[in-house]
Amino acid sequence: MAECIRLDRQCAQICRLAASLMAQGSEYASQICRLCADICKACGDECAKHDAEHCQECAKACHRCAEACEAMA
């Protein structure tokens, strides 16, 4: 599960950055949101590989986040 944890941390970091740039009205927000969507999808796909309930919940949350980021981009 090391890869899952690594991606969870990266996902959280890019989500914070995307939210911050959107709040600032940054001209780079849409580009960051595209990257955020990619990372969130990768994180969700990795978490979905594990049977633990918290991993499945994380996968769903990451995939929802990816969809929201794609819409923002």
Backbone as XML, in Angstrom:
<?xml version="1.0"?>
<chain id="A" units="angstrom">
  <residue number="1" name="MET">
    <atom name="N" x="0.806" y="-1.204" z="0.000"/>
    <atom name="CA" x="0.000" y="0.000" z="0.000"/>
    <atom name="C" x="0.851" y="1.271" z="0.000"/>
  </residue>
  <residue number="2" name="ALA">
    <atom name="N" x="2.137" y="1.126" z="-0.130"/>
    <atom name="CA" x="3.016" y="2.287" z="-0.121"/>
    <atom name="C" x="2.691" y="3.247" z="-1.266"/>
  </residue>
  <residue number="3" name="GLU">
    <atom name="N" x="2.408" y="2.706" z="-2.446"/>
    <atom name="CA" x="2.067" y="3.556" z="-3.587"/>
    <atom name="C" x="0.752" y="4.289" z="-3.340"/>
  </residue>
  <residue number="4" name="CYS">
    <atom name="N" x="-0.168" y="3.618" z="-2.701"/>
    <atom name="CA" x="-1.461" y="4.222" z="-2.365"/>
    <atom name="C" x="-1.246" y="5.424" z="-1.435"/>
  </residue>
  <residue number="5" name="ILE">
    <atom name="N" x="-0.458" y="5.252" z="-0.435"/>
    <atom name="CA" x="-0.192" y="6.334" z="0.524"/>
    <atom name="C" x="0.550" y="7.479" z="-0.158"/>
  </residue>
  <residue number="6" name="ARG">
    <atom name="N" x="1.519" y="7.158" z="-1.007"/>
    <atom name="CA" x="2.272" y="8.185" z="-1.726"/>
    <atom name="C" x="1.335" y="9.022" z="-2.599"/>
  </residue>
  <residue number="7" name="LEU">
    <atom name="N" x="0.451" y="8.352" z="-3.323"/>
    <atom name="CA" x="-0.490" y="9.075" z="-4.178"/>
    <atom name="C" x="-1.513" y="9.857" z="-3.365"/>
  </residue>
  <residue number="8" name="ASP">
    <atom name="N" x="-1.930" y="9.314" z="-2.222"/>
    <atom name="CA" x="-2.852" y="10.050" z="-1.340"/>
    <atom name="C" x="-2.244" y="11.396" z="-0.943"/>
  </residue>
  <residue number="9" name="ARG">
    <atom name="N" x="-0.995" y="11.376" z="-0.578"/>
    <atom name="CA" x="-0.323" y="12.613" z="-0.147"/>
    <atom name="C" x="-0.186" y="13.600" z="-1.306"/>
  </residue>
  <residue number="10" name="GLN">
    <atom name="N" x="0.186" y="13.092" z="-2.476"/>
    <atom name="CA" x="0.314" y="13.969" z="-3.634"/>
    <atom name="C" x="-1.047" y="14.543" z="-4.035"/>
  </residue>
  <residue number="11" name="CYS">
    <atom name="N" x="-2.063" y="13.728" z="-3.956"/>
    <atom name="CA" x="-3.415" y="14.172" z="-4.280"/>
    <atom name="C" x="-3.845" y="15.297" z="-3.340"/>
  </residue>
  <residue number="12" name="ALA">
    <atom name="N" x="-3.624" y="15.113" z="-2.077"/>
    <atom name="CA" x="-3.995" y="16.136" z="-1.101"/>
    <atom name="C" x="-3.238" y="17.436" z="-1.355"/>
  </residue>
  <residue number="13" name="GLN">
    <atom name="N" x="-1.965" y="17.330" z="-1.683"/>
    <atom name="CA" x="-1.164" y="18.530" z="-1.936"/>
    <atom name="C" x="-1.636" y="19.284" z="-3.166"/>
  </residue>
  <residue number="14" name="ILE">
    <atom name="N" x="-1.917" y="18.571" z="-4.259"/>
    <atom name="CA" x="-2.337" y="19.255" z="-5.480"/>
    <atom name="C" x="-3.745" y="19.819" z="-5.312"/>
  </residue>
  <residue number="15" name="CYS">
    <atom name="N" x="-4.582" y="19.153" z="-4.534"/>
    <atom name="CA" x="-5.937" y="19.679" z="-4.276"/>
    <atom name="C" x="-5.862" y="20.994" z="-3.498"/>
  </residue>
  <residue number="16" name="ARG">
    <atom name="N" x="-4.981" y="21.054" z="-2.502"/>
    <atom name="CA" x="-4.809" y="22.301" z="-1.747"/>
    <atom name="C" x="-4.316" y="23.420" z="-2.652"/>
  </residue>
  <residue number="17" name="LEU">
    <atom name="N" x="-3.363" y="23.106" z="-3.513"/>
    <atom name="CA" x="-2.829" y="24.105" z="-4.429"/>
    <atom name="C" x="-3.912" y="24.575" z="-5.401"/>
  </residue>
  <residue number="18" name="ALA">
    <atom name="N" x="-4.656" y="23.644" z="-5.971"/>
    <atom name="CA" x="-5.716" y="24.001" z="-6.921"/>
    <atom name="C" x="-6.755" y="24.892" z="-6.258"/>
  </residue>
  <residue number="19" name="ALA">
    <atom name="N" x="-7.171" y="24.540" z="-5.057"/>
    <atom name="CA" x="-8.170" y="25.339" z="-4.346"/>
    <atom name="C" x="-7.633" y="26.738" z="-4.057"/>
  </residue>
  <residue number="20" name="SER">
    <atom name="N" x="-6.374" y="26.829" z="-3.667"/>
    <atom name="CA" x="-5.766" y="28.115" z="-3.373"/>
    <atom name="C" x="-5.700" y="28.995" z="-4.617"/>
  </residue>
  <residue number="21" name="LEU">
    <atom name="N" x="-5.273" y="28.425" z="-5.729"/>
    <atom name="CA" x="-5.163" y="29.209" z="-6.964"/>
    <atom name="C" x="-6.539" y="29.628" z="-7.486"/>
  </residue>
  <residue number="22" name="MET">
    <atom name="N" x="-7.521" y="28.758" z="-7.349"/>
    <atom name="CA" x="-8.881" y="29.136" z="-7.759"/>
    <atom name="C" x="-9.391" y="30.283" z="-6.896"/>
  </residue>
  <residue number="23" name="ALA">
    <atom name="N" x="-9.145" y="30.219" z="-5.599"/>
    <atom name="CA" x="-9.597" y="31.273" z="-4.688"/>
    <atom name="C" x="-8.943" y="32.610" z="-5.015"/>
  </residue>
  <residue number="24" name="GLN">
    <atom name="N" x="-7.717" y="32.561" z="-5.526"/>
    <atom name="CA" x="-6.995" y="33.779" z="-5.889"/>
    <atom name="C" x="-7.369" y="34.294" z="-7.277"/>
  </residue>
  <residue number="25" name="GLY">
    <atom name="N" x="-8.135" y="33.488" z="-8.022"/>
    <atom name="CA" x="-8.475" y="33.867" z="-9.385"/>
    <atom name="C" x="-7.279" y="33.783" z="-10.320"/>
  </residue>
  <residue number="26" name="SER">
    <atom name="N" x="-6.352" y="32.885" z="-10.021"/>
    <atom name="CA" x="-5.124" y="32.752" z="-10.797"/>
    <atom name="C" x="-5.404" y="32.338" z="-12.236"/>
  </residue>
  <residue number="27" name="GLU">
    <atom name="N" x="-4.640" y="32.926" z="-13.150"/>
    <atom name="CA" x="-4.741" y="32.544" z="-14.555"/>
    <atom name="C" x="-4.197" y="31.139" z="-14.808"/>
  </residue>
  <residue number="28" name="TYR">
    <atom name="N" x="-3.540" y="30.563" z="-13.821"/>
    <atom name="CA" x="-2.991" y="29.211" z="-13.943"/>
    <atom name="C" x="-3.884" y="28.145" z="-13.317"/>
  </residue>
  <residue number="29" name="ALA">
    <atom name="N" x="-4.986" y="28.551" z="-12.748"/>
    <atom name="CA" x="-5.859" y="27.611" z="-12.037"/>
    <atom name="C" x="-6.359" y="26.484" z="-12.935"/>
  </residue>
  <residue number="30" name="SER">
    <atom name="N" x="-6.736" y="26.794" z="-14.162"/>
    <atom name="CA" x="-7.274" y="25.737" z="-15.027"/>
    <atom name="C" x="-6.210" y="24.701" z="-15.371"/>
  </residue>
  <residue number="31" name="GLN">
    <atom name="N" x="-4.971" y="25.141" z="-15.554"/>
    <atom name="CA" x="-3.895" y="24.191" z="-15.832"/>
    <atom name="C" x="-3.633" y="23.294" z="-14.625"/>
  </residue>
  <residue number="32" name="ILE">
    <atom name="N" x="-3.643" y="23.897" z="-13.442"/>
    <atom name="CA" x="-3.436" y="23.119" z="-12.221"/>
    <atom name="C" x="-4.612" y="22.161" z="-12.017"/>
  </residue>
  <residue number="33" name="CYS">
    <atom name="N" x="-5.815" y="22.595" z="-12.336"/>
    <atom name="CA" x="-6.986" y="21.715" z="-12.193"/>
    <atom name="C" x="-6.884" y="20.506" z="-13.121"/>
  </residue>
  <residue number="34" name="ARG">
    <atom name="N" x="-6.340" y="20.693" z="-14.311"/>
    <atom name="CA" x="-6.138" y="19.543" z="-15.211"/>
    <atom name="C" x="-5.160" y="18.550" z="-14.598"/>
  </residue>
  <residue number="35" name="LEU">
    <atom name="N" x="-4.069" y="19.065" z="-14.067"/>
    <atom name="CA" x="-3.088" y="18.199" z="-13.412"/>
    <atom name="C" x="-3.695" y="17.546" z="-12.170"/>
  </residue>
  <residue number="36" name="CYS">
    <atom name="N" x="-4.448" y="18.318" z="-11.416"/>
    <atom name="CA" x="-5.116" y="17.796" z="-10.223"/>
    <atom name="C" x="-6.039" y="16.632" z="-10.601"/>
  </residue>
  <residue number="37" name="ALA">
    <atom name="N" x="-6.782" y="16.780" z="-11.690"/>
    <atom name="CA" x="-7.675" y="15.707" z="-12.141"/>
    <atom name="C" x="-6.883" y="14.440" z="-12.457"/>
  </residue>
  <residue number="38" name="ASP">
    <atom name="N" x="-5.753" y="14.593" z="-13.122"/>
    <atom name="CA" x="-4.924" y="13.429" z="-13.462"/>
    <atom name="C" x="-4.414" y="12.721" z="-12.207"/>
  </residue>
  <residue number="39" name="ILE">
    <atom name="N" x="-3.935" y="13.510" z="-11.248"/>
    <atom name="CA" x="-3.398" y="12.920" z="-10.016"/>
    <atom name="C" x="-4.511" y="12.283" z="-9.196"/>
  </residue>
  <residue number="40" name="CYS">
    <atom name="N" x="-5.656" y="12.949" z="-9.092"/>
    <atom name="CA" x="-6.779" y="12.382" z="-8.344"/>
    <atom name="C" x="-7.260" y="11.079" z="-8.976"/>
  </residue>
  <residue number="41" name="LYS">
    <atom name="N" x="-7.297" y="11.023" z="-10.298"/>
    <atom name="CA" x="-7.714" y="9.789" z="-10.969"/>
    <atom name="C" x="-6.721" y="8.671" z="-10.689"/>
  </residue>
  <residue number="42" name="ALA">
    <atom name="N" x="-5.432" y="8.979" z="-10.793"/>
    <atom name="CA" x="-4.406" y="7.970" z="-10.508"/>
    <atom name="C" x="-4.513" y="7.478" z="-9.072"/>
  </residue>
  <residue number="43" name="CYS">
    <atom name="N" x="-4.753" y="8.400" z="-8.155"/>
    <atom name="CA" x="-4.893" y="8.037" z="-6.740"/>
    <atom name="C" x="-6.120" y="7.137" z="-6.553"/>
  </residue>
  <residue number="44" name="GLY">
    <atom name="N" x="-7.236" y="7.531" z="-7.146"/>
    <atom name="CA" x="-8.448" y="6.725" z="-7.033"/>
    <atom name="C" x="-8.282" y="5.346" z="-7.627"/>
  </residue>
  <residue number="45" name="ASP">
    <atom name="N" x="-7.616" y="5.261" z="-8.767"/>
    <atom name="CA" x="-7.383" y="3.959" z="-9.398"/>
    <atom name="C" x="-6.524" y="3.064" z="-8.517"/>
  </residue>
  <residue number="46" name="GLU">
    <atom name="N" x="-5.501" y="3.655" z="-7.898"/>
    <atom name="CA" x="-4.624" y="2.875" z="-7.014"/>
    <atom name="C" x="-5.375" y="2.417" z="-5.767"/>
  </residue>
  <residue number="47" name="CYS">
    <atom name="N" x="-6.122" y="3.323" z="-5.150"/>
    <atom name="CA" x="-6.865" y="2.963" z="-3.939"/>
    <atom name="C" x="-7.904" y="1.876" z="-4.223"/>
  </residue>
  <residue number="48" name="ALA">
    <atom name="N" x="-8.501" y="1.922" z="-5.415"/>
    <atom name="CA" x="-9.529" y="0.940" z="-5.781"/>
    <atom name="C" x="-8.985" y="-0.481" z="-5.856"/>
  </residue>
  <residue number="49" name="LYS">
    <atom name="N" x="-7.670" y="-0.627" z="-5.979"/>
    <atom name="CA" x="-7.052" y="-1.959" z="-6.050"/>
    <atom name="C" x="-7.082" y="-2.690" z="-4.717"/>
  </residue>
  <residue number="50" name="HIS">
    <atom name="N" x="-7.296" y="-1.947" z="-3.624"/>
    <atom name="CA" x="-7.240" y="-2.538" z="-2.282"/>
    <atom name="C" x="-8.654" y="-2.790" z="-1.766"/>
  </residue>
  <residue number="51" name="ASP">
    <atom name="N" x="-8.830" y="-3.897" z="-1.061"/>
    <atom name="CA" x="-10.148" y="-4.307" z="-0.603"/>
    <atom name="C" x="-10.635" y="-3.599" z="0.653"/>
  </residue>
  <residue number="52" name="ALA">
    <atom name="N" x="-9.752" y="-2.964" z="1.384"/>
    <atom name="CA" x="-10.149" y="-2.316" z="2.638"/>
    <atom name="C" x="-11.230" y="-1.264" z="2.367"/>
  </residue>
  <residue number="53" name="GLU">
    <atom name="N" x="-12.188" y="-1.180" z="3.278"/>
    <atom name="CA" x="-13.298" y="-0.241" z="3.103"/>
    <atom name="C" x="-12.816" y="1.198" z="2.972"/>
  </residue>
  <residue number="54" name="HIS">
    <atom name="N" x="-11.817" y="1.586" z="3.793"/>
    <atom name="CA" x="-11.336" y="2.963" z="3.708"/>
    <atom name="C" x="-10.667" y="3.233" z="2.358"/>
  </residue>
  <residue number="55" name="CYS">
    <atom name="N" x="-10.061" y="2.228" z="1.764"/>
    <atom name="CA" x="-9.454" y="2.399" z="0.433"/>
    <atom name="C" x="-10.537" y="2.586" z="-0.626"/>
  </residue>
  <residue number="56" name="GLN">
    <atom name="N" x="-11.607" y="1.837" z="-0.507"/>
    <atom name="CA" x="-12.712" y="1.980" z="-1.467"/>
    <atom name="C" x="-13.382" y="3.350" z="-1.341"/>
  </residue>
  <residue number="57" name="GLU">
    <atom name="N" x="-13.528" y="3.835" z="-0.117"/>
    <atom name="CA" x="-14.096" y="5.174" z="0.099"/>
    <atom name="C" x="-13.158" y="6.245" z="-0.459"/>
  </residue>
  <residue number="58" name="CYS">
    <atom name="N" x="-11.876" y="6.060" z="-0.252"/>
    <atom name="CA" x="-10.886" y="6.994" z="-0.774"/>
    <atom name="C" x="-10.939" y="7.011" z="-2.303"/>
  </residue>
  <residue number="59" name="ALA">
    <atom name="N" x="-11.045" y="5.838" z="-2.909"/>
    <atom name="CA" x="-11.116" y="5.747" z="-4.370"/>
    <atom name="C" x="-12.311" y="6.530" z="-4.902"/>
  </residue>
  <residue number="60" name="LYS">
    <atom name="N" x="-13.456" y="6.375" z="-4.255"/>
    <atom name="CA" x="-14.656" y="7.101" z="-4.690"/>
    <atom name="C" x="-14.455" y="8.608" z="-4.564"/>
  </residue>
  <residue number="61" name="ALA">
    <atom name="N" x="-13.883" y="9.035" z="-3.442"/>
    <atom name="CA" x="-13.654" y="10.467" z="-3.221"/>
    <atom name="C" x="-12.669" y="11.026" z="-4.251"/>
  </residue>
  <residue number="62" name="CYS">
    <atom name="N" x="-11.621" y="10.292" z="-4.534"/>
    <atom name="CA" x="-10.633" y="10.752" z="-5.507"/>
    <atom name="C" x="-11.233" y="10.845" z="-6.906"/>
  </residue>
  <residue number="63" name="HIS">
    <atom name="N" x="-12.055" y="9.875" z="-7.274"/>
    <atom name="CA" x="-12.683" y="9.919" z="-8.596"/>
    <atom name="C" x="-13.683" y="11.072" z="-8.694"/>
  </residue>
  <residue number="64" name="ARG">
    <atom name="N" x="-14.415" y="11.352" z="-7.615"/>
    <atom name="CA" x="-15.319" y="12.520" z="-7.613"/>
    <atom name="C" x="-14.512" y="13.812" z="-7.739"/>
  </residue>
  <residue number="65" name="CYS">
    <atom name="N" x="-13.402" y="13.884" z="-7.049"/>
    <atom name="CA" x="-12.537" y="15.059" z="-7.116"/>
    <atom name="C" x="-11.998" y="15.235" z="-8.529"/>
  </residue>
  <residue number="66" name="ALA">
    <atom name="N" x="-11.594" y="14.140" z="-9.167"/>
    <atom name="CA" x="-11.088" y="14.209" z="-10.535"/>
    <atom name="C" x="-12.147" y="14.777" z="-11.470"/>
  </residue>
  <residue number="67" name="GLU">
    <atom name="N" x="-13.391" y="14.335" z="-11.299"/>
    <atom name="CA" x="-14.487" y="14.843" z="-12.137"/>
    <atom name="C" x="-14.690" y="16.345" z="-11.896"/>
  </residue>
  <residue number="68" name="ALA">
    <atom name="N" x="-14.640" y="16.769" z="-10.658"/>
    <atom name="CA" x="-14.823" y="18.191" z="-10.349"/>
    <atom name="C" x="-13.681" y="19.026" z="-10.920"/>
  </residue>
  <residue number="69" name="CYS">
    <atom name="N" x="-12.459" y="18.518" z="-10.819"/>
    <atom name="CA" x="-11.319" y="19.239" z="-11.367"/>
    <atom name="C" x="-11.397" y="19.333" z="-12.888"/>
  </residue>
  <residue number="70" name="GLU">
    <atom name="N" x="-11.840" y="18.264" z="-13.528"/>
    <atom name="CA" x="-12.000" y="18.305" z="-14.980"/>
    <atom name="C" x="-13.024" y="19.356" z="-15.374"/>
  </residue>
  <residue number="71" name="ALA">
    <atom name="N" x="-14.089" y="19.462" z="-14.608"/>
    <atom name="CA" x="-15.113" y="20.465" z="-14.893"/>
    <atom name="C" x="-14.571" y="21.880" z="-14.709"/>
  </residue>
  <residue number="72" name="MET">
    <atom name="N" x="-13.705" y="22.068" z="-13.728"/>
    <atom name="CA" x="-13.118" y="23.387" z="-13.475"/>
    <atom name="C" x="-12.097" y="23.757" z="-14.549"/>
  </residue>
  <residue number="73" name="ALA">
    <atom name="N" x="-11.427" y="22.753" z="-15.093"/>
    <atom name="CA" x="-10.393" y="23.012" z="-16.103"/>
    <atom name="C" x="-11.054" y="23.403" z="-17.402"/>
  </residue>
</chain>
